[in-house]
Amino acid sequence: MRRTLGVCLLVSLLAGQPFAYGADRSVAAQWGDETLAAIEKSFAMPERSLYALEIGAGVKKPRPGWIWDASVQLGALSAAARLDPKTYLSHVRAYAVALRSYRTIHNDRPGLDVNPPPKPSDRYYDDNAWISYALLEAYELTRDPKDLALALDAYRFTMSGEDDAQGGGIYWHEDRPTSKNACSSGPAMLAALKLHALTGEQAYLDTAKRLYDWTRKHLQDANGLVSDSVAVPAGKIDGAKYTYNSATLLRAACILHRVTHDKAYLDEAQRVARAAEKRFIRASDGVITGSGKLAVKLVEAFLELYETDHDDHWRQVVGKSLTALHQHRNADGWYAQDWQAPPPSDAKPIRLIDQSAAARAYWVAAEHGVEVRP
């Protein structure tokens, strides 16, 4: 993998940053390494410092990944850089800079589009929440004020999608205000909590609490799991259950408990986690079922709970799941869209987000000392 910063500069930049693994890096970190190396080799668009949406069968000309895909890839690089800044910080810096090309102004409001312009505007509130959080993670490493500024653009755009219809909540798409979605309110909570941690501003904490309360009141089932969305103005609930919607509520509850010391948040986090484990973990091998780009959010949430209640059960759940996942690669090291699915064939394109999700999961697991078995 390319290195664009010298060792002396890195030492200066990384003063006070987390420990960097050497040759004795964990197995999870090794798996993260191999996945990011494969992404770098096959998906990198070096002329633009971006990564391609997909490669392989039927892909004649690479095009940049969607901004949601980019948020997962940037998150994978940031998680890697927290443990191995010497190798990965330069990649975080370069990619965060390149993502500025997605910034657009529409309806007199800046935000990030699904792809760089010129093109008709197509901006999603959930995409902007996810990329805001990823950019805030990057900013914690780079300390580049332009990374923070872009994260704030994305966050403010996300919050512009909140109104009083259905009691609050955030729409899904800027120009199609027909539903309030858990996938918008969830990552917005996390971005608000990250901004509160960075700035100490009470307004961000208040926003996170408001979105958390709205999600619980309007989209959470009695068993703790979170439904997909509520239609506007009809009010009909789409009761589909996806890993990432319950995961963001779980993760936000953990952080809110640590910030406020209110035990009710911890009790709720543990309740949601138990329900998610029952619903989404395959009994035969422990793998998290469903789309990997969503399942990685549950990995993060389980490990957030481990950091909150110190119950090693959650690390064990993650370790077993990722051990099973690593056995689902094809001969080229690529992962399928769904973590429980057979390895992908050569007949369909290989997508960036499916590989980035695995890389992010491995590196976050390594950060938390999760044991996986080759």
Buried (B, 14 or more C-beta within 10 A) or exposed (E): EEEEBEEEEBEEBBEEBEEBBEEEBBBBBBBBBBBBBBBBEBBBBEEEBBBBBBBBEEEEEBEBBBBBBBBBBBBBBBBBBBBBBBBBBBBBBBBBBBBBBBBBEBEEEBBBBBBBEEEEBBBBBBBBBBBBBBBBBBBBBBEBEEBBBBBBBBBBBBBBBBEEBBEBBBBBBBEEBEBBBBBBBBBBBBBBBBBBBBEEEEEBBEBBBBBBEBBBEBBBEEBBBBBBBBEBEEEEBEEEBBBBBBBBBBBBBBBBBBBEEEEEBBEBBBBBBEBBBEBBBBEEBBBBBBBBBBBBBBBBBBBBBBBBBEEEBBBBBBBBBBBBBBEBBBEEBBBBBBBBBEBBEEEEBBBBBBBBBBBBBBBBBBBBEBBBEE
